[in-house]
Amino acid sequence: MPANTVAIAVIDDHPLLREGVSSTLQSVDDFEVIDQGESYQDALRIAHEAMPDIILLDISMPGGGVEAARDIHEALPSIKLVMLTASEDEKDVMTALQAGANAYILKGIGGKKLIEIIRRVSSGETFITPSLATSILMHSYNQETAPSPSLLEKLNERESSILKALSRGLTNKQIADELFLSEKTIKHYMTNILQKLQVKNRVEAALMAQKIKN
């Protein structure tokens, strides 16, 4: 397998959907679907034996997709995890992200969009289906106490600018273009931002920024 190929595993207990997703991803020149499975046990086995770059998981599969994501993330944090599910429950979204998921996508998404999201995740970005992201932001603002603004004070001027752009839903590339920086530099700043804000991923950072802003 060429060095620049993205190795992917697809875990879902519905064979027709699993095979359809695998076929869509396999059609991309630099994607390689190296294994498939249908359960928590399959996900853990494939993660440890095949070490794919990305694993797609269904929340409701036997043994639990979130449980699989959590255990894979703890043991093999370099593997990126994408939840591909029918659940629009806010708790499922937040639980999946807290377990280490890099993306949360609703089933029914088109093949072209799925490929685009997989590419973004492969490059280090986090993605949530927009309608769910908006719902989570509203729930967080209405139901939870806003975090202390003092956390944001830890950020320097450049980091604050990047966080504001992130809270507007911009990708790393779009932020880089807007601030006239390289995408690699933005990724470096993003790592610092996550550490300073004591959050696990871009989504949690954006949520924090939104709540403080409001």
N, C-alpha and C positions, 0 to 999 in steps of 0.2 A: 504494500500500500504506500503510495507516494507520501512524502513527509508533510505536504500541505493539505492532505485529505482529512476531513472531519469525520471521525469514526462515531457512529451513532447506534444506539440500541433502542428498540421500541418495545415497551411493556404495556400490554392491554389485554384484558380477558375476552374481548370481542374480536375473534379472528378476522372478520371481514374488514373492520375498521383498522386493525393492526396492520393487515397486509396492504390496505389502501394507502395508509400513511407511509409505510415502508417503501412501497412502490414509488410514491411521489418523491420522497427524499432520495431514493436510489437513482432517480433519473437525473439528478444534479451531478455534474462532472466531478466536483471536488467533495461530494458527500459519499460515504460508504456505510450502509446499514450492515453492521457486522454481526448482529444477533437480535433475536426476538424472544419475548417471554410473556407470561400472563399472570404472574403473581409476585408477591413480596419475595418469596424464595428465589424465583427466577431473577428478579432484579438484583438481589444481593450476590447471587452466584455470578451473573454476567459482569457486574461491577468489579468483582475481585479477580475473575479469571480473564476477562477480555479488556478491562480498563478502557472503555470507550471515552471519547471526549465529552459526549452528551448522552444522557439517558432521558427518554420521554416516558412519563409515568401517568397512569390513570389513578385518581384518588380512590375510586370505589373498587379497585381490583382486589382479589383475594389476598388477605394479609394486610391490606392497607397501603395506599400509595404514599401517604404522608409519612407513615412509619418507615417505609422503604427509603424515602428521601432523607429523613433524619439520620438513619443508620448509615446510609451511603455517605452523606455529607460529613458525618463524624469520622468515619474510617478513611474516606478517600475524598477530601475536600477539593481536589483538583478537577473532579468530574462535575460538569455543569448539569443541572437538573431542570427539566421542563415538565410542568404539570399540564397534561392535555386531558380535559375533563368536561363533563356536562354540568358540574355543580357551579351555581352562581352564588352560593352562600358566602357571605363576607367572612364568616368564621373559618371556612375552608381555605379561603384565599390567605388570610392572615396566618393560619396555622401552617400552611404550606411554605410561606415565605420565611416564617420563623424556623422551620425545619431545615431551611437551606436552599429552597427552590429558587432558581434564577428567573423563571418565567411561569406565568399562569395563563393558559390559553383555553378558550372554550371550544369544544368540539363543534364542528360545522364550519370552521374556518376554511377558507379556500387554500388550495395548494400553493399558489404563488405567495400568499401572505405568510403561510407557515414557513416556507423556505426563507423568506426575508427575516422572520423572527429568529429562526435557527441560526442564521448568519450573525445576527446582532448578539445573540447569546454567546455564540462562539467567540466573538470579539470582546466579550467581557461585560456586555450590557445586561440589564434586567428589564423584563417586559411583563406588563399586566394588560389584559384586554381592557381597552379604554373605559368602557361602560362600568366595569367592576372597579377600576381605579378611582373613578369619580365617586362611586357609591361609598367606597372605603374612606375617602377624604371627608365626605359629608358625615359619615358615621363617627369618624375619629374626632371631628370638630364638635359634634353635638353631644357625644357620650363621654369623652375622656377629658381629663384635665390636661391643659396644655403644658408641655415640658418647659423647664426653666430657660428663659432667653440667655442665661449665662453660658449655656453650651455653645450657642452661636458666637459668643464673644471670643471663643477660642480660635475662631477662623480668622485668617488674615483677609485683606481686601480682595485678593484674587480668588481665594477659596469661597468667599461670600458671593462673589459674582457668579462663580460656577454653580453654587448651590441654588441661587435664584433662577438660573437658566434651567437647571435640572427640575426644579419645581414647576416650570412651565412645560415640562414634558419633552424637552429637547434631548436628542441623542448625543453621545460623545462627539461625533463628527460635526453635528450642528453647533454644539457649544464651541468646538475648536474653530470653526469657520467664523462664528460670531465674535470671538475674542482674539482672532488672528493668532492662534496657537496651533501646535501640532496635536493630532489626536492622542499620540503617545504622552504628551505633556498633560493633557486633560485626564488621562487614565491615572497618571501619577498623583495629580491633585485630588482625584476622586478617592484614591486610597487613603490619603491624609484626612480628607473630610470624614469618611466613614469612621476612622479611628478616633478623631476628635469628638465626633458626635455620639460615639459609643453605640453605633448601629451596625447591623450586619450587611445591609445592601443599599443600593441606590433608592429603592422604593421607600424604605424606612426613613432615609434621609430627606426625601421629598415630602413625606408625610409630616415629619417634624417641622420642616420649613413652613409648610402650609399652616399648621396649627399655630405656630408662633406668630406668623404673619397675620392670622385672623384674630 
